Amino acid sequence: MNKINLIYATVLMDIWYFLYDLVHKLMSIILLLALSLATTTGNTVHAPHDSSYAIASAQLADGTVVTAIVHSEQQILVTRDDGYSWQAIRGDGIQLTNATSISYHPGLTMAGGRGAFIIGTDDGAWTLEPHSHDSVRINGGLISHDKSFLSLDSPSSGTDGPTVGVTKGGSVYLLDSASLNWYRVYMSAGSQSAATKVAIAPHATTNSSVFGDQDVILIANGQLHISHDLGASWAISSQFSTPAQGLYDWHITAVDFSDDYRNDQTVMIGRGRMQTSVVADEGEIWMSSNGAATFSLSTTLGTSVNSLLSTPADSSGNRYWFAAGRQYPNYATYFGTGILRSDDSGLSWSDNGSFQDFLLEDDPGKKSGATQMVYFAQLQVAADFALSGKVFYGRQEGLFASQDSGVHWVQKSTRFANRFRDVETSVNSSGHNIVFGAGYGTGTVMHNATTDETLIVPMRSPMIYQRRISVSPNYDIDGRLLVAGNVYLYEWQSPDVAPSNPEFKTLWYTPRVQNIAANGGDAGYPRGVEYSPNFDPTGTVVNADQTFFWFSAKGQMRRSSDNGATSERLFNTTSGAATQQIQCITVAPTYDATGTRTDVYGGTLGGILYRLIDDQWLELFNFNDQITKLLVAPDYSRPNNPTLFALMSKPPFVFKITDSTAGLSIQVLRHNLGGVVPTGIDLHPDFSNTPLIYITTKANGSFSLDLTDSTPSWSQFGNNIPAVAVDDIALSKNFATDGVAYLATNTDIMKLDANNDWQYLNGVFRLDDTDDSLTTYSPNNPDVIHPSHAWPWRSIFRWSLPLDLQGTGDEVLFADYDGDYFTCPVRGTKASLMTFQGPRQGEVLLELIEPDTGNVVASQTYDLKQPLANASELIVGVDIPDPTKVYTFKMTAILGIGEKVAIDGVEVELN
């Protein structure tokens, strides 16, 4: 029996027959959810943090569309290439706040009439000109205790009308377009919530000429408040005047003016409440055609209405209304409804089959980035909607876009697969300088600085979403690498040296870490890893040990002292209490595996600094703020120099800590950092003689501090670094002589040379088959309801593959019907399909398509059918003609009877 056939004949046959029966019952709407759960496995523990809280879009003079979103962790990201890549914004202390809302005002005079984004945060407001990445604070006029914004809205035309905002305190502010000062014009009673929103007429102006051009609406606590004179006077709608007291009362949850309001006087509101009979909510859309004087019921939904949108005319001259529910399509009790569209001003509504486009999601509704499990949604047109017909839909599960006025939807990846969350340096067995990066979507990348080669750590990575990485201190001897991220604990053994792990394996494997208390393996859910500075399982280094540490998503520490064979739990403090949630660790070179096993430090979410005493933690200090990074000094020693450094999530951010027997000494090192937030830290390797500290920041690049200065001050490290988000920094092992540093950024690993000039390593990255940007279709599948819409393919867990077929990530997809295809955006020099060849495999047609024209610029067909002896993993691709352009990469399966094609991901080469 051939290798590929083995998959179908053993593990998959029962799954396939079950799914086949299930698919034929699809006309029952309840089974839509069952289908989506049965046909996609997804990441079993963790999904990428891709929440999009709010969206705004602008267009530059050269036609470039700039889209900004409030992303996960409530920071602002901006794209100028239709969401293929994203950059962070910076300036004027915006990193110190949490963004909550964003709006684009096309007529602000401060931008020379070009317009600007207005950003609302939990501590005031900022502006951002679309061509820039540097924001400016605009808090003038805001009351100090009432400047946490819930909602913003701006005129959509180039008028001088104000931006309107509402705060958690219930204050309604108007932003003067000339002075950029805020003026409070109204105070709403009652407790405000996420359903509190404001809207302003799209052609609002400071000098009224026609009815409605100064209309402002506030929805709060079930009531509709309206002003016809830019907030000078207010009235509460007689139809919606009853305050909502609880979940079973009707709340107004969405509002929008018609884009043609000055002519049609149309306003729509969405409402929602919990049903009294079942554990579910329900919604309504109400329409007014007389400037919100009276409303009539337009339609009802099976969930509350979270967002409404009126569009300008598209290229066909048609205008539309859109509605998004609170509950996400095909999740919980809300089945079979996607994004609703009305082509006749609210008389009728249809999702045009778009519910199918949301069947691809990875466990919709679970926590995937939002601080709380709060359902939010926003619909927004692109600035060039009149030509492109593009509409955005942002929510906790990610960012979606439609290119055809809301009929079909695809998810945008806001966490680029070439993002790196950690970086470390080492030296390999050949004496070459090596850089390892923990990729968030690609897996582990290895750059050989000596030969200037970059590759993905072979073979196919079993864990693609990685958070932390640790390289053995004696990598040149043992070739060991630990990673932690979205699931399990993985270690990599370089094939360049003799295996030093207990199972004598090479490449990727899972340490056994057996634990008697756990009655088996006890890796937990690892989120951070660290080798002992003395780790050497080969026994060739004096005073070496076989110890490494890791902590779980719940912040619980574990340790293996025997090279990963067994583990022990380090869950308790010296007082007998359970530890708080540990977020970072660092191990001092004085750690003695044969002694009391101390000088290991842990920092917690709540700010407690621990030191390990054998198998318990001693609480040293409580900073009352999240400790994000810990690092011992290279010259850490006892009793003379027990020094370590800590980063916090809030000011004053950077601390030098001396843990002497006389007590703890803490020194603040914030100095002139001002409004930047440190994210990573490293120290000069010859720290005792050259005490230099290097840090990275959220979006302001990196800085250095010389502790020998009489008045220490942070200096920029790196010339003109772009506005990228940076997670960490690692100095070259030869930094004292070569001056090279590496940054883990949201777009690649960045190299800083001795002259502080920067460049990306630009090698290769991979999109897993579960990547948000990869969309699958099955137009010839007889069970597909709407053939032109997306459809989930059959998948199996990677570990169900035969043992000699590795697979990438958690799963592998299968094209089962002739004409099945997927698409994804790519930019680089070559795009390739990661697949398998063997018996009963079909052909694949690979195409590169220009999105603007639909023209195919490159194509190649590959036959994957091979005899049993040749069954293997395979990567086949097409060259990209212009590496500066974003193309659509399309794979179409050409299948005969009984043939399949396996899809394990897409590889993109960058040079």
N, C-alpha and C positions, 0 to 999 in steps of 0.2 A: 504494500500500500504506500502511495507516495506521501510526501510530507504535507503538502498542501491539502490533499484529500483527507488526511488524518484529522484535520481540523473539522471538516464537515462530517466525517463518518463517526466521530466519537463525541466530542464535546458539544457540537453544534446541532446535531440532528434533532434532539429533543427541543432545543430552543427554537429552531427553525419551524418545526411543525406547530409548536405553540403559537408562535407569531403569525404563521400563515392563517391559522384559525381565527386569531384575534383580529387580523386585518380585515377579514371578510365580515366582521361584525361592526365595521366602522360607522355605518349609518346610524347606529345608536350613539348619540352624542356623549353619553357618559364614558364610553370606551375610548374616546379621544385621549383622555388622560392616561388610561391604561396603556394605550399604544405608545405614547411618548415615553412613559417610564420603562416599558418593556423593550423598546428598540434602541434606546441609548443608555449606555452604562454611566458615562460621565466620571468625573473625579469623585471617588467614593467618600472622601473626607472633606475636601476643600475646593472651593471655586475661586477663580481670580477676583480680586477686588476691583470691580469695574463700574461702580455706581456713578450715575450722572444726575446730580441733583437739579441742575438748571442749565439752560442753553441760550446762547445769543449768537447772532450772525451779522457780519458786516462785509462790505465789498470795497476794496481799494480802487483807486483811480485806474489802475492797470487791469482791472477785472478780477483780480485775485479775491477769492472769498475767504474770509477769516472767521472761523467758528471758535467760540470760547465756551467751555463748560465748567461748572462746579463739579469737581471729580471726587473720587474717594479721598478720605481724610480731609475733605472740604477745602481743597486747594484748587486754584484756577489753572486749567490747561488750555493751550491754544493750538490750533492746526491751520496750516495754510495749504495743505495738499489733500483735502477731502478726508481727513481722519487717518491717513496712512501713518503719520508721525505726529507727535504732540510735544510741545515745549511748555515749561512752567513759566509763570510770571514772577516778578520780583519788584522790590522797591518800596520805600517809605513805610517799612514795618508790616507789610501785608502778610509776611510769613508768620507773624505772631498771632494771627487771628484765624478764625474758621469762616470761610466764605459760605454764604447761604443762598444767594440769589444773584442774578446777573441780567442786565438789559442793555440793548444797544440803542443809543440816541444818535440818529444820523445828522442832527442839526446843531450840535453844540458849538458855540462860537469859540470856545477855548481850543478847539482842534482845527481852527481855521475853516470851520464849516464842514470839515471832513467827518465829524462825528466821533464818538467815543463810547466804549463800554462803561457802564456804571455797575460797580460791584458792591453788593451789600454783604456785610459780615456780622459776626456777633459783637463787634466792637467798632461800628461805624462803616464808612463807605470810602471807596477809592474809584478813580477813573483810570482807564487804560486806552490809549489810542491804538487803533487796530494794527498800525504798522510797527508798533513798539512792543517790548516785553517789560517795560518799566512802568509801574503804576504810581499814581499820585494820590495821597490822602485828601479827602474832601469832607472834613467833619465840621466845617463851620456852620454854626446854627443848631447843631444837634445837642440835645440835652444830655449831659454826661451820664445820667443813670438810665437813659432810654434811647440807646442807639444800636440795639441789636435787631437787625432787619430780618423780617420774615418773607417779604415779597417786594419786588420792584417792577415797574412798567414804564415804558417811554413811548412817546409818539413815534410812529413808524415812518412818517414823512419828514422831510428836512425843515421842519418848522422850528420856531423858538419856544414852543411849548415845553413845560417842565417834565422832568422825570418824577414819578410819584412813588413813595415807599411807605410801608407800614412796619412798625416794630412790635416786638414782643410785649411792650408796654401799652400797645394800642394806639400809639401816636401815628397820625398820617402826616408825612412831610412832603413838601414839594421842593425840588431842586431848581433854583433859578439858573437858566441856561447861560446867562452872561457872567454872573458873579460866582457861580458854583457854590452858593450858600444855600443851606436848607432852611425852610420855614415850616413850622408846625401849624397846620390848618385845621386839625380835627383830633379829637380824643375819643376813641371807642371804649365803651364800658365793657366789663366782663373779662374773663380770662382768654387770652389769645392762644391759638394753636396753629398747626401746620396748615389748617384749612383757611386761615385768615389771609386774604389776598386783596390786591388792588389792581385796578385797570384804568387806563386813561384813553380817551378818544384818540384814534390813530392820527388825526390831523389837528390835534390840539394846538392852540396858539394863545399867546398872552393878550392879544387884541381880538375880541370876539367879533365875528362878522355874520355868522349864520348859526342857527340853532344846533347845539350839540358839539361845537368846536372847543368847548371848555368843560366837557363832561368828565367826571371822575367817579368811579364806583369802588366802594369798599364792601367786602363780604366778611362778616365776622359773627360767630355765635348764632348762626342761622338767620341773621338779618342782612338785608341789602340796604346799604347807605349810598345815596347818590348826591352829587353836587353838580350843578350846571354852570358854575362860575369859578372853577379852579379852587374849590374849597372855601370860598368866602361864606357860603351858606350850605346847609345839608338838610336832607330829608330822608326818612326811612320809608321804604316801599310799603304800602298798605297790604300788599299780598304777602310780603315776607318781613313782617314786623314782630313776629313771635320769637323771643329768644329761645335757642336750643338749650335745654337743661341737661340732657344726657344722651347716651348713644342711640336710644330709640326715638329721639326727636330728629326731625329733618334738619340737617346742616347744609348750608350752601358751601360747596367745595371747589367750584370752578367758575370763572367768569371770563368773557371776552367780548369786545366790541367787534362789529363787522368791520373788515378792512375798508369797506365802502360806506361807512357809517354816515358820512355827511349826506349821502344820497338815499340810503335805505333805512337809516335809523334803527338798525337791528342790533340787539344785544341778546346773548344767550348766557344762561347760568346752568350749572350742574349741581345736583343735590345728592345727598346720601344719608342713609340711616341703617341701623341694625334692624333686621326683621325680628319680630317678637316670637315667631313660630319656630324658626330654625337658627342655627349658629351661622349666619351669613348676613351680608348686607345687601341693600338694593339701592338703585339710583334712578334719577329722573333728569331730563333735559327740558328746560323751559325757555321759550323764545318770546322776545318782545320786538315788535316792528314800529314802535312809537317812542323810541328813546327811553326805555325802561319805565314808562308810565304804567303799562299793564303787560302781563305775561300770560301765555297759554302753554299747556303741556305739549311738548314736541314728541318725546319718546321715553321709554323706560328701559333700564338695564338691569342685569343680574348682579350688579355691584355699584358702589358709589362712583360718581363721575369725578375724576381727579384733575382732568385738564380738558380745556376747550380751545380751539384755534380757528380763526377765520383767516383765509388766505387772500392775497391779491389775485388777479387774473394770471393764469399760466399761459403757455405759448399758444394754447388753443382758444384762449379768451374766456375760459371757465373759472369761476370762483368756487371755493369749497369751504365747508365746515368740517372739522375733525373733533372726535371725542375719544378720550382714553379713560378706561375704568381704573378704580383703585386697585382691584384685584388684577393680577396679571393674566393674560390669555392662557387658558388651559391649565390653570393652577387652582387647587382646592375646588370650590363649587362653581367657578366661573369658566365654563367649557364652551369652546367653539365660537368665541367672539374675539376678533383681533381689534385693530384700530378702526373705529366707525368713521364713515365719511358720508356727508350729505351733499348732493349735487344741486339741491333745490331749496336752499335756505332753511333747512330743518324740517321740511315736510316729510321726508323719508330718509332712512339711514341704512347703510350696508357696510360690512367689513370687506366686501369684494373678495372673500376667501382668504384674507390675510391672517386668519387664525393659524393657518398652516405654517406661516413664516416663523411662528414662535414655538413650534414643536421641537426645534433643534436645541433649545436651551438646556443648560446644565443645571438640573434641579431648580427650576424657578421658584422663588419665594424663600429660599434659605438665606441665611446671613452671608452676604458676599460683598462686604465692604462698608455698608452703612454702619454708623455708630450704634443705632438702634434698629429694630425691625419695624421701621416706619414705612408705610407704603406712600410713595410720592411719584409723581409723573409730571412731565411737561412736554407739550407739543410746541414746535417752533418751525417757521419756514426759514429756508436759507435765503440769504440776501439776494441771490440771483434767481429766486423762484420763478419769476416771469419767463426765464429761458430754460432753466434746468428742471423745474417741477419738483425740486427737492424739499422734503419735509423731514424734520428730526423728531424723534421720540426718545426722551431721556427718562430713566427711572433707576430704581435700586439695582435692577439686574443688568444695567448697561445702557449703551447708546445705540439706537437703531435709526436707519435712514431709509427713505423711499425716494427713488429717482423718477417716479412716474405719477406724481401728484397723489401719493398715498395708496396706490393699489397693491404694490409689492413692497415688502420690507426686508432689509438685511441688517444684521448686527455689525456695528463698527467695533474694532478692537481698540480700546483706549489704553490698554497695557501692552505696548509693543513687545513682540516676542524677542526682540534684541535688547530688552531691558535687563540690567544687572543689579542685583541687590547686595552683592558682597564681592570682594576681590581680595586675593592673597597672592603673595609672591614666594618663589622658592628657587631651588637649583636642582636640576635633574642629574641623573647618573653620568651624563656626559659633561657636566660642568656648565651647562647652558642655563641662563636666567629664564625662569618660567613664570608666567602669570596665569592664575586660575580665576575664572569669573563664575559666580552663581547666577545663571540665567533664569529669568522669570518667563518661561515659555520655551526656551531652547535647551535647557539643561546646562551642563557644565562646559564651558569653553576654555581651551588651553592655548595660550600664546607663547611661542618660543621667541623671546626677545633677541636671542643670539642669531637665529636664522631668519627672523621676521616672518614666521609662519603662524597662522591662526587656524585652529580646527576645533570641532566639537569632540570632547573626550570620547573616544571609541569604547564600546560599540554604541548602539542606540541606547539612549538614556532612559532608564525605567522611571525616573522622576523628572518631569520637565519644569515644574514650578518650584524653583529652589529659593531658599531664603538666606541661609547661612552656609558657609563652607569653612573647613579647617584642613590645612595641609600639614602632614607630619613634619615635625622639626628636622627630621632626618630623611626627608623625601628622597634624597640622592641614593640612600641605602635601601630604604624599605618601600618607596614608591606608593605611599598610602595617602588617601584623600577621603574625608568624611563630608557628607552633605545632609542638610535637613531642609524641609520645605513643606510641600502640601500633603505628604503621606509617607509613612514608614521611615526607616533609618537605612541609608545606603552608604556603602563604602566602595571606593574604586582602588583596584590594585594594578599598578603599572606593569605591563608585560616586559618592560625594559630591565627589570631586576627580578631576582628569584622571589616567588610569592612568600610573604611573611605573615599571612593571615592563617587562622587555625584550620581553615578548610582548603588551603593551598589553591585558592581560586585566583583567576586573573580577570581583569576588567571589572564590571559591576557585579556586586553581590550584596546580600543582606546579612549583616552580622547576626549570629544566633541569639546573643545576649539572654541566655536562659536564666530564669529566676524561679527559685523554689516557691516563693510567696505567690507568684503569678501563675504557677503551674505551667510554665512554658516561656516563650519569648516575651520580653517585657520592654519593647522599644517605646511604647506609648505612642504619642503623636509628636515626633521631634520637630522643634522649631529653631533650635540652636545647638551647635556642636563645638567641641574644643578638645584638641589633643593636649596631653600633658607636655610641657616644654622638654621633658626628658623621655618622651615616647621613643622607643626603639625595640620592636619585637625581634630583631635579628640577633640581639645580644652582643653586638660588636661595639657598642658605646658604653663607656664607663658610667656607672650609677644610673643606667637607663631603667625605665619602667615600661609597663604595657597598659597604661591608663589613658582612657579618654572619657569625657563627660558629655552629656546632652540634657537639654530641658525640653519639656513638652509644651503644647499649646496652653495647657492649664498652668504652666509655670512650675512644674514639678521636676526636680533634678534627679538624674540617674548617673551611675558611674559603672564602667567596666574596668576592672583592674587586671584582667587576664586576656587582653588582646581581642575583646569582643566575644569571648566564649560565654561569659555569664555577666549578669548585671546586678546591681544593688540599688535600692531606692534611698534617696537622700531627701526625704519629705518633711523632716521635723527639725525644730530648733532646739537649742540646749535647754529651753524652758519646758519642752515637751509639747509645745503647740505646733500646729502645721505651719509650714512656711507660707508666706504670701506669694503672689504670682511672680516668679522669677522671669525676667525679660532679657538678661544678658549675663555673661560670665567671663571671667578672666582667671588664668592660672599662673601663679608666680613660678620662677625657676627654682625657688626653694622648696617646692612641693616634694615631699619625701614619701614615696609609696610604702616604705618599710617602717616609717615612724608614725607620728600622730596625724599625718596626712592633712595638713592645714595649708594656709596661704592660697586658697581658692576663694574667689569673691563672686558674689551674686548680687545683682540689682533688681529690684522689683517694680511692678507697675505702680505701686503706691509710694515708692521712694525709699524703701528700706535697703540699707547696705548690709549684706551678710558676709561673714568669713567662715569657712568650713573648719570644723574641729572634728577630725576623724569622719564620723558619719552623721553629724548634726551641725546645724548652722547657728553661729553666734551673731546676734543682732548688734551691729556696731553703731549705726546712726540712722535716723529717719529724716530724709530730705523733704518729705511730704510732696513729692513730685516724681513723676515717672523717670526712672534711670534708664536711658536708652542705650548707652554704651559704657563699658568698663575696659580699661587697659592698664596692665602693670607696666612700670618702666622697665626698659631692657636691663638696667643695672640694679633692679630690685634686689635687696639683700637684707638679711637680719643679722645683727640688730641695727646696723647703721643707716640703711636706706630702704625701708619698706614703703615705697612710693607707688601709687597708682593714680589714674585719672578717670574722671566720670563725666559723662554728658547727660544733661537733663532735657526734658521736653519743654521747659519754660525757663525764663530768665531766673538767675544769671547764667544758666546753661553749662559752663565749663568749670570743673573743680579739680584742684590738685589735692590729693589726700595722702597723708603720712600716717601709717598704721603702726606706731611705735608702742613699746611696752608701757610707756608713760601715758599713753592715751592717744586719741585720734586728733590729728591736726588737719584742718580743712581751709584751703585757700581758694578764693574766687578768682577766676581768670577771664572774666568777661571783658573787662577793659573797654575797648572801643568797638565791640562787635555790633552794638546798636540793634537794628531791626532785622537781623538774620538769625536763622535757627540752625545750629550745628547738627549734622546727621552722622558723621563718621570721624574717626580719629586715628592717627598713627604718630609714632615718635621716631626721632632720628636714631639710627641703629647704634651710634656712638654717643648715647644720650648723656653719659657721665661727663664727657668733654664738650659735647655740643648739644646742650639741652633745648632742642627745637621741637615744638609741637605743631602738628599739621592737622587741620580739620577740614571737613567738607560741610556744605550748607545745602538747604533745600533747593535753592535756585541761584545762589550768588557765587558759585564756584567754590574755591578753596582758599584757606588762609593759613598763615604760619605765625608763630609767636616764639620769640627768643627770650628765655627766662633769665639770661644774663644781663639783659638791658636794665638800666637803672629805672626807667619808666617803661615797662613792657607794653607793647602795642601790637595788635594783629595787623599783618600786612597781607595784601593780596598775593596768592601763590598761583601763578598761571596767568598768561596774558590773554585778555579779551575772551574768556571762556563764554560760550553761548549760554542762553537761558535754558539749561537742562537741569532736571532734578537729579541730585547726586545722593547716593545712599552711603558710600563708604570710600575709604582711601587706603592704599597699601604702597609703601615705599619699596623700591628695588632693594634686594639683598645687598647690592653694591652701591647703595644710595650715597654713601660717603664719598665715592669716587665718580659715579656716573650721574648723580643728581636726578634720576628718573623716578617718577611717581605715576601711579595708575588710579583712576577714579572709576567707580561703578556708577554709571548714569542710566537714565531711563531710555537712552537711545543706543548705547554701546559702551564698551570699555574705552575710556579716554586716557591717552598717554601724555604726560607732561615731561618735557625734556629738561636738560640742565639750564637752558635759556628761558624756561617757563613757557615755551611755545607748546601748543597742544595739537593733537591729532587723534582721530579714532583708529582703533586697531583694524576695523573694517575687514572682517574675514568672511564668516558664514553664520547664518542662523536658521532656525527651523520653526515652522508652524506645525504644531501637532494637529492631528485630525479633529481635536476638540477645540481648536483655536476659534475665538469669536468671529474672526474674519472669514472663515472657511464655511461656505454655504452649500448644502447638498440638495439635489433635485432628482426626481424619479418620474419623468413625464410619461413613460410608457408602462408604468406600473398600473395595472387595471384597478387597483384598490385606491389609488390616489384620487381624491375628490376634485382638486383643482390642479391640473397638471403643470400649470405655469408657476405655481408657488413652491416654495421650499418644502422638502420632505425629509424626515430622518431616515438614514440608512441603517441597516442591520449592523450591529457591532458585537464584538466579544471582548472579554478582558484579555489584556496582553498576556497574562500568565497562563491563559488557556491555549496559547500557541505551543507547538512542539518545542521541546527544551532547546533545540539547536536554532530556533528562530527567536530572536531577541524581542523585537517590537519596541516601540517608543511610547512613553507615557502609560496611561492606564488601559487604553483600549485600541482596537483596530477596527476600521469601518470596512464594509463590503458593498460594492456595487453589484446588485443581483439581477438588474434588468438592463437589456440592451438600450443604450441611450441615456442611462443614468449619468449625471455629470455633477461636478462641483466647480465653484469659482472662488477665487480669493485675489486680493490685490498684491502685487509684488513690485519691487524696485531693486535693481542690482545688475549683475552681468549674466546670471543664469538662474532659471527656476526649474526645479526638478521634483518629480514625484517619488516619494518613498513608498515602495511597494514590495511584493514578493513575486517570484517566478516559480512555476511548477506546473504539474498536470492540472487540467480543467481550468486553467487561467485564460482569460480572454485577451483582447488587444485594448490599448489605450491610445486615444488621440489627444495630444497635448497642444494647446493653442495659446498664443499671446494676443490679446485684443486691446486695441486703443479704446478706452472708455468713452471718449468724446465722440468718436466717429463710428465705433463698432467694427472697424476694420481689423482683420486678422493679419498681424505683421510677421508671425512666425508660427510654424506648426511642425509636428513630428509624430509619427505613429510607431508604437512599439508592440511587438507580440510577446506576451508574457508566458505563453505556453512552453513548458520545458518538461523533459522526462524526469522521473523521480531523482535520478542521480544529480541533476542540476538544480533541484529545488533550493532556493536560497533567497536571502534579502537582496533587494535591487533598488538602485537609485537611477532614474532616467529623466532627462530634461531637455530644455530648449534654451538656446542663447538669447539674451535680451539685447535688442539692437541699440537702445539708448538708455544707459544706466541712470540718467537723471530723471526719467519719466516713470510714473506709476502706471503699470499695465494690469489688465485682468488676466490672471492665469486660469485657464479652463482645462479640465480633464474630462473627456467623454469616454465611457466604457463601450466597446464594441464587442458584443457577446453573442456566442452561439448557444445552442441548447445545452444547459447544464454548466455553463461557464460563469465564473465570478472574477472580480478584480478586488484585491485587498488594498486599502488606503491607510497608510500609517503616518502620513504627514507630507509637508512640502519643505524642501530645502532651498534656500536662496543664497547664492554666492554674491559677494559684494565687490570683489575685485578679481 
